[in-house]
Every structure is written in structure tokens, then in C-alpha cells.
Amino acid sequence: MTDEAYKHDAEGPTAPTARRMACARISVRNSETHPYDDDAGPVLAVLSLDETFSGEWAGESTVRALQVRREGGSATMVSLQRFRGTLGGRRGSFVLEGREVIHDKVISATWSVVAGSGTEELAGLRGEGGFEGEFGTGSTGMLEYWFEG
């Protein structure tokens, strides 16, 4: 990733905006999984999580993921989650789009801020990051972020 992002206007890139990094301890408050197709092959399921973020990035998030669960416990997921709270001293909400892989009870994830999803003081937010940790127990997440004009 580069050290800076560029604002865009009708004529293209303009002044750079600083990228910042935020870390948060993510704790899972509630988790439910419901299979919706388990007739053949890997099980397809819907996963619902409620999380709490604490640290430089603080608040709460609701997550919905579609999961492909294979024999042996490994899985692949795609997710959407809405975070509500503060980031870098700014209050609001935004949506993260994620891709997760679970192997040997370890989850690795990458995510990006959905363009146009930031509200209040987080309007114009963009970013990407991820986390790694033991599935269902929480982890430390990182988000490199910036604001578009």
C-alpha cells in the first residue's frame, strides 16, 4: 500500500490525503450459525456475529456472513458488517466487506470499507485491513484508512 491516497475531482487526482492506521481488540459477544443447504458436498451456512471493538477504533458491529464449511472444520466466508462508533476521534458508522478463511480453528480475514457507506464524521471514509485470530474468540483488527474529498 502507498503512503498516501489522492482526492479526486472532475479533473482527476488532486491533493494527497494522509493514510492512518487504527488497531482494535475485537471481542465476539454473540455468534450463531444456521445451515441453509447441507444436502451434498460442503455445507452452506449463514453466520451472524455481534462484536465489540476497543482501542483506537471503538464501538460495535453486526456481521452477516455466508460460509462454505468443509469436512475437517475448514471454511471460507464472505461478509458484510456495519461498524458504529469512533475511528480516529471521529464518530459515525461504515460498512466493511470481508473475505475470511478458517483453517485449524484460525481465522484470517481481509476487509475493505465499502465506498459511500461512511456516515456523520466518517463520511468519505475509505480503507482496508484485516485480522487473524482463533475463530469465535476475538482478535486484533487493523484498518489502514483515509478520507476522500
CORFENFEN-V13044 format. One record per helix or strand of 2 or more residues. SS is the DSSP state (H for helix, E for strand). FROM is the first residue (numbers start at 1). LEN is the number of residues. If there is no record, write none. Layout:
SS FROM LEN
SS FROM LEN
This chain:
E 4 6
E 12 7
E 20 18
E 43 13
E 57 13
E 75 13
E 90 14
E 106 8
H 120 3
E 125 10
E 139 9
